[in-house]
Amino acid sequence: MAVTLLIIGAVAITGGIVVFAVASRLVATMLVAFGALTAVTGWLLPAASRADALKTGGLAAGAVVALYALWLNDRRRRVDEERQLLEHDRQELENARAAHERERAADDRFLRAVEMLGHDTDQVRVGALHALAGVARARPSYTQDVLDVICSYLRRPFEHPEYVESRGATATRDLDAAEADRWRVVRLTAQRLLADLLPKVGTPDAPAYDLDLTGATLEYCDLSYRVIGKLSARSLKLYQSNSFHHCELRGPAWFTATQSWGNLWLHHMECHDLAWFKEIHTHARVSYEDTHFHGRVAFADARFAGSTSFENATFDEPVEFARTEFTGPLTPPPGWEQTPSGRLVRTP
């Protein structure tokens, strides 16, 4: 009987292996388990009691079923992992598609706003500026582009009434003051949004955006307490009161040939790179008090007709005051004194 059971077990195990390879795994497992039961029982019968042999054979059959259960669980786990990977890939594709749609929508909003800046009515231009600021706030990657567009708008030709009056007989045409005031509202909006989009001093990891205001006309422009990268402010025309005080200028700053008919506040600034004030011409008060210049500074050929103060200003590198004229009250920087002719020389 033992031999018969061994033969039956071997046949069942062999059949189970064949069925497992080509057909149903469940049927194959049942055949292998039956084969293990009969083979182990037949193998133990000559030396053990029938009960012990059946018990050991049952354990062998249970082990086969347990192995099948482990294999089934592992297969289910792999299927779940593959499904999760597919779901992750699908989600990534959806996210990429949504990001692309947002990017395209931002591009469309940006282009439409730029087009509206050329509209004939001031209300539309104000709306365009707010739309540009909205694009920058929603998509920070657009901030530098939006700042460039706003600066470009401020560089548009603008006949300020005070500028026309300052030219006197050289003015080529009369200026409609009401028309100028209408467009001035747009420019004031542009200046305010310019300040709003620049990070404030003290902001952690604040980016330093560049400003190109070359040739712009500004009045009541307040960029105080702002972080700025490179500042190109050549040939600026400044009216009323304009503020750059407490700014952190991380890049070079050029105020070459700028003219200021109003107060200009440049105090408590941190200028980390060169600061160029060559040929600047001011007609009212200018304050450089407590400003720290870390790089090269030049005031060559500058003219200060109003009250000018360099009180407690510090210069880490040599500063140039060649041919600089001070015709108004002056508080010289530490280590300098004013000559009777109005020039600055170092204190002996």
C-alpha positions in Angstrom: 0.0 0.0 0.0 2.8 2.4 0.8 4.3 1.9 -2.7 0.9 2.5 -4.2 0.6 5.7 -2.3 4.1 6.8 -3.4 3.3 6.1 -7.0 -0.1 8.0 -6.8 1.6 10.9 -5.1 4.4 11.1 -7.6 1.9 11.0 -10.5 -0.3 13.7 -8.8 2.7 16.0 -8.2 4.0 15.5 -11.8 0.5 16.3 -13.1 0.2 19.3 -10.9 3.4 20.7 -12.1 2.3 20.2 -15.7 -1.1 21.8 -15.1 0.6 24.7 -13.2 2.7 25.4 -16.2 0.0 25.3 -18.9 -3.4 25.6 -17.2 -5.2 26.5 -13.9 -2.9 27.3 -11.0 -5.7 26.4 -8.5 -6.2 22.9 -10.0 -2.4 22.4 -10.1 -2.1 23.4 -6.5 -4.8 20.9 -5.5 -3.0 18.1 -7.5 0.4 18.9 -5.9 -1.2 19.1 -2.4 -2.9 15.7 -3.0 0.3 14.3 -4.3 2.3 15.6 -1.3 -0.3 14.1 1.0 -0.2 10.6 -0.6 3.5 10.6 -1.2 4.5 11.6 2.3 1.9 9.3 3.8 3.2 6.4 1.7 6.8 7.2 2.5 6.2 7.2 6.2 3.8 4.2 6.5 6.4 1.5 6.9 8.0 3.2 9.9 5.1 5.1 11.5 1.5 4.6 12.4 -1.2 5.4 9.9 -2.4 8.4 12.0 1.1 9.9 12.2 1.7 9.3 8.5 -1.6 11.0 7.6 -0.8 13.9 9.9 2.6 14.5 8.4 1.2 14.2 4.9 -1.5 16.7 5.8 1.2 19.1 6.9 3.0 18.6 3.6 -0.2 19.3 1.7 -0.9 22.4 3.9 2.6 23.7 3.2 1.9 23.4 -0.6 -1.4 25.3 -0.2 0.4 27.9 2.0 3.0 28.4 -0.7 0.3 28.8 -3.3 -1.4 31.5 -1.0 2.0 33.3 -0.7 2.5 33.2 -4.4 -1.1 34.5 -5.0 -0.6 37.4 -2.5 2.7 38.3 -4.1 1.1 38.3 -7.5 -1.7 40.5 -6.2 0.8 42.8 -4.6 2.7 43.2 -7.9 -0.6 43.8 -9.8 -1.5 46.5 -7.2 2.0 48.1 -7.6 1.6 48.1 -11.4 -1.8 49.7 -11.1 -0.5 52.3 -8.7 2.4 53.1 -11.1 -0.1 53.4 -14.0 -2.3 55.7 -11.8 0.8 57.8 -10.9 1.8 58.1 -14.5 -1.7 59.1 -15.4 -1.8 61.7 -12.7 1.5 63.0 -13.8 0.2 63.3 -17.3 -2.9 65.1 -16.1 -0.8 67.4 -14.0 1.5 68.2 -17.0 -1.6 68.8 -19.2 -3.1 71.1 -16.5 0.2 73.0 -16.1 0.4 73.3 -19.9 -3.1 74.7 -20.0 -2.3 77.1 -17.2 0.9 78.2 -18.9 -1.0 78.8 -22.2 -3.7 80.7 -20.4 -1.1 82.9 -18.7 0.6 83.5 -22.0 -2.8 84.5 -23.5 -3.5 86.8 -20.6 -0.1 88.3 -20.8 -0.3 89.0 -24.5 -3.8 90.4 -24.3 -2.8 92.7 -21.5 0.3 94.0 -23.4 -2.0 94.7 -26.4 -4.4 96.6 -24.2 -1.6 98.9 -23.0 -1.8 100.5 -26.4 -5.5 101.2 -26.2 -6.7 104.8 -26.8 -8.5 105.1 -23.4 -6.9 105.4 -20.0 -9.4 103.1 -18.3 -8.4 100.2 -20.6 -4.7 100.8 -19.9 -5.2 100.8 -16.2 -7.1 97.5 -16.5 -4.2 96.1 -18.6 -1.7 97.0 -16.0 -3.7 95.3 -13.3 -4.1 92.2 -15.5 -0.3 92.1 -16.0 0.2 92.3 -12.2 -2.4 89.5 -11.8 -0.4 87.3 -14.2 2.8 87.9 -12.2 1.1 87.1 -8.9 -0.4 83.9 -10.3 2.7 82.8 -12.2 5.9 84.2 -10.4 7.9 83.1 -13.4 6.3 86.0 -15.3 7.3 88.6 -12.8 10.5 89.8 -14.5 8.6 90.0 -17.9 5.8 92.0 -16.3 8.2 94.3 -14.7 10.0 94.8 -18.0 6.6 95.7 -19.7 5.7 98.2 -16.9 9.1 99.8 -17.1 8.7 100.0 -20.9 5.4 101.8 -20.4 7.0 104.3 -18.1 9.6 104.9 -20.7 6.9 106.0 -23.2 7.2 109.7 -24.3 5.3 111.8 -21.8 5.2 115.6 -21.8 5.0 116.6 -18.2 3.6 120.1 -17.7 6.5 121.1 -15.4 9.0 119.8 -18.0 7.4 121.9 -20.7 7.5 124.9 -18.5 11.2 124.3 -17.6 12.0 124.5 -21.3 10.2 127.7 -21.7 10.5 129.0 -25.3 12.0 125.7 -26.4 8.6 124.0 -26.1 7.4 122.9 -29.5 3.7 122.7 -28.7 1.2 123.5 -26.0 0.3 120.7 -23.7 -3.3 120.0 -22.8 -3.1 119.8 -19.0 -6.3 117.8 -18.7 -5.0 115.3 -21.2 -1.7 115.0 -19.3 -3.6 114.4 -16.0 -5.6 111.6 -17.6 -2.5 109.7 -18.7 -0.7 110.6 -15.5 -3.3 108.4 -13.6 -2.2 105.4 -15.8 1.5 106.1 -15.0 0.9 106.4 -11.3 -0.9 103.0 -11.4 2.1 101.6 -13.3 4.5 103.0 -10.6 2.4 101.6 -7.8 2.2 98.1 -9.3 6.0 98.3 -9.9 6.5 98.7 -6.2 3.9 96.0 -5.3 5.6 93.4 -7.5 9.1 94.0 -6.0 9.9 91.9 -2.9 10.3 93.9 0.3 13.6 94.1 2.2 13.8 91.3 4.8 11.7 88.8 2.8 13.4 85.4 3.1 15.1 84.3 -0.1 13.8 87.3 -1.9 14.6 87.3 -5.6 16.3 90.4 -7.1 14.5 91.6 -10.2 16.1 94.0 -12.6 14.5 97.4 -13.5 15.2 99.3 -16.7 13.8 102.8 -16.2 16.2 104.5 -18.7 14.5 107.7 -20.0 11.4 107.2 -17.9 9.4 110.0 -16.4 8.4 109.5 -12.7 6.6 111.5 -10.1 5.6 110.3 -6.6 7.3 107.0 -7.4 7.9 105.1 -4.1 10.2 102.1 -4.4 11.4 102.3 -0.8 12.1 99.2 1.2 12.4 97.1 -2.0 15.0 94.5 -3.1 16.2 95.4 -6.6 18.8 93.6 -8.8 20.2 95.8 -11.6 18.8 99.3 -11.7 19.1 101.2 -15.0 17.8 104.7 -14.3 19.8 106.8 -16.8 18.3 110.0 -18.1 15.4 109.8 -15.6 13.0 112.8 -15.4 11.8 113.0 -11.8 9.1 115.3 -10.5 7.5 116.1 -7.1 8.9 113.5 -4.7 10.5 110.1 -5.5 11.8 107.6 -3.1 14.4 104.8 -3.2 15.3 105.0 0.5 15.9 101.8 2.5 16.3 99.9 -0.8 18.7 97.0 -1.2 20.4 97.3 -4.6 22.1 94.0 -5.2 23.3 94.8 -8.7 24.8 97.9 -10.3 22.8 101.1 -10.3 23.0 103.9 -12.9 21.5 107.3 -12.4 23.6 108.9 -15.1 22.3 112.2 -16.6 19.1 112.0 -14.4 17.3 115.2 -13.7 15.2 115.7 -10.6 12.9 118.7 -10.2 11.5 117.4 -6.9 12.8 115.8 -3.7 14.8 112.7 -4.2 15.1 110.3 -1.3 18.1 107.9 -1.5 18.9 107.6 2.2 19.5 104.3 4.2 20.1 102.3 1.0 22.4 99.3 0.7 24.3 99.5 -2.6 26.2 96.2 -3.0 27.6 97.0 -6.5 28.7 100.2 -8.3 26.5 103.3 -8.1 26.8 105.8 -10.9 25.5 109.3 -10.4 27.6 111.0 -13.1 26.0 114.1 -14.6 23.0 113.9 -12.3 21.3 117.3 -12.0 19.0 118.0 -9.1 16.9 121.2 -8.4 15.5 120.3 -5.0 16.4 118.3 -1.9 18.5 115.1 -2.2 19.3 112.8 0.7 22.0 110.1 0.8 22.0 110.0 4.6 23.1 106.7 6.1 23.4 105.1 2.7 26.1 102.4 2.6 28.0 102.1 -0.8 29.8 98.8 -1.0 31.1 99.2 -4.6 32.5 102.0 -6.7 30.6 105.3 -6.6 31.0 108.3 -9.0 29.4 111.8 -8.9 31.6 113.2 -11.6 30.1 116.3 -13.4 27.0 116.2 -11.2 25.2 119.4 -10.2 23.2 119.7 -7.0 21.2 122.9 -6.9 19.1 122.1 -3.9 19.8 121.0 -0.4 22.0 117.9 -0.4 22.9 115.6 2.5 25.5 112.9 2.7 25.3 112.7 6.5 26.7 109.4 7.8 27.0 108.0 4.3 29.7 105.4 4.0 31.9 104.3 1.1 33.8 101.0 1.1 35.7 102.0 -2.1 37.0 105.3 -3.3 34.3 107.8 -4.4 34.7 110.3 -7.3 33.5 113.9 -6.9 35.4 115.3 -9.8 33.8 118.5 -11.2 30.8 118.0 -8.9 29.0 121.3 -8.1 26.9 122.0 -5.0 25.1 125.4 -5.2 22.7 124.6 -2.4 23.1 123.7 1.2 25.4 120.7 1.7 26.1 118.2 4.4 29.3 116.5 3.2 30.0 112.8 3.8 32.4 111.9 6.6 36.0 112.6 5.7 35.0 115.3 3.2 34.6 119.1 3.3 33.2 121.7 1.0 35.5 124.4 -0.5 34.4 128.0 -0.9 33.9 127.2 -4.6 31.3 124.6 -3.8 33.5 121.5 -4.5 34.2 118.6 -2.2 37.7 117.7 -1.1 38.9 115.2 1.4 39.5 116.5 4.9 43.2 116.9 5.6 
